[in-house]
Amino acid sequence: MFRFIAILLVSILLITLLKSIIGVIMRGFSDLLQGGSGAQQAAGPSRPAVPMGGELKRDPVCGTYVGESTSVKKTVRGEVIHFCSVECRDKYRG
């Protein structure tokens, strides 16, 4: 029984090691075929600019936190209120 468990554990370790080695080799071939280096691959393709900073504001209707720059705004009695969507803005009673 012990021998069977030992063989099973060694087999699992060998399969995991083999899988890792094959993964490294395949990534190397992929880099070669795409003609880029690892540093260029890490940067990835350019993506559309998404505002990544700013303060989070809480939507008073659904409670979702939304970035100040991407929120839907409504001014009520001189105070700017931030919403996650037009639907929440329209539901707001205040």
Phi, psi and omega in degrees: 000315180297321180297320179297316180295320179296316179296320179297314179296317178297320179297317179297317178297318180294320179295318179296316178298315179298319179297319179295316180297316179297322178298318179295317179296317181294321176297323178296315178295322179297317177297320179296315182291327180276349176074016180245164176265173181298323181293321179291325180292324182295326180292325178073177179289157180291142182242158177296146183291128177239128179302126186246006182233192176096173183272146175270137178242147182266129176289123183288345182272304185254348177087004180287143175269133184226146179295142183301323183284338183253002184280160172269126187253151175215134179261123180234119180051043177081000180251131179276125179247137184255136180234156179279336182206168178295325180298316178293323178298318182289332178283338187296134176237106182198000000 
